[in-house]
Amino acid sequence: MLKAKAPTLEQALTAARQAGLRHLHLDGTLIETDRCSTPGPNGHDLWRSGKHKHHGGNVQVISAPGRLPDLDVAGPARP
């Protein structure tokens, strides 16, 4: 899974600072799916996005200007 290979936010920020970068690009989206379901502690499905009104996986991307992004497939819509 990509998440295991992706740096943590702290590692990405430290590397960016050491490389002399002044800013990073951070973005994310919900990828729709109907194949996952995990009940959370309050009984609500963790893969259900209330904002988007459907099931999906949360994908977060952080990248340096002019470089390919490091991907973090975070998992359920709700952390």
C-alpha positions in Angstrom: 0.0 0.0 0.0 1.2 3.5 -0.8 0.6 4.7 2.8 3.4 2.5 4.1 5.9 4.1 1.7 4.8 7.7 2.1 6.6 10.0 4.5 4.7 11.4 7.5 3.8 15.1 7.3 6.6 15.9 9.8 9.1 14.1 7.6 7.9 15.8 4.5 8.1 19.3 6.1 11.6 18.6 7.5 12.8 17.4 4.1 11.3 20.4 2.4 12.9 22.8 4.9 16.3 21.1 4.4 15.9 21.3 0.6 15.3 25.1 1.0 11.7 25.0 -0.3 9.5 27.9 0.7 6.2 26.1 0.2 4.5 22.8 -0.6 1.3 21.9 -2.3 -1.3 19.9 -0.2 -4.5 18.6 -1.7 -6.9 15.7 -1.1 -10.0 14.1 -2.5 -12.5 11.4 -1.8 -12.3 8.4 -4.2 -15.8 6.9 -4.4 -16.2 3.2 -3.6 -19.0 0.9 -2.7 -16.9 -2.1 -1.5 -15.8 -1.0 1.9 -17.6 -0.7 5.3 -16.1 -0.4 8.7 -18.2 0.6 11.8 -16.6 3.3 13.9 -16.8 3.6 17.7 -20.1 5.5 17.5 -21.6 3.0 15.0 -21.3 5.2 11.9 -19.5 3.8 8.9 -16.0 5.1 8.7 -16.0 4.8 4.9 -19.1 7.0 4.5 -18.5 10.7 3.8 -21.3 12.9 5.2 -19.9 15.8 3.1 -20.0 13.9 -0.2 -23.0 11.7 0.7 -21.4 8.5 -0.4 -18.7 5.9 0.5 -15.1 6.6 -0.4 -11.4 6.5 0.5 -9.6 9.6 1.5 -6.5 10.3 -0.7 -4.1 13.1 0.5 -1.2 14.4 -1.7 1.7 16.6 -0.7 4.2 17.7 -3.3 7.0 20.2 -3.8 6.6 22.7 -6.7 7.7 21.1 -10.0 8.0 17.6 -8.5 5.8 14.5 -8.5 3.7 14.1 -5.4 4.2 11.8 -2.5 0.9 9.9 -2.1 -0.8 8.9 1.1 -3.8 6.7 0.7 -5.2 7.4 4.1 -8.1 5.0 4.1 -11.7 5.7 5.3 -13.3 9.0 4.6 -13.4 9.6 8.4 -10.0 9.4 10.2 
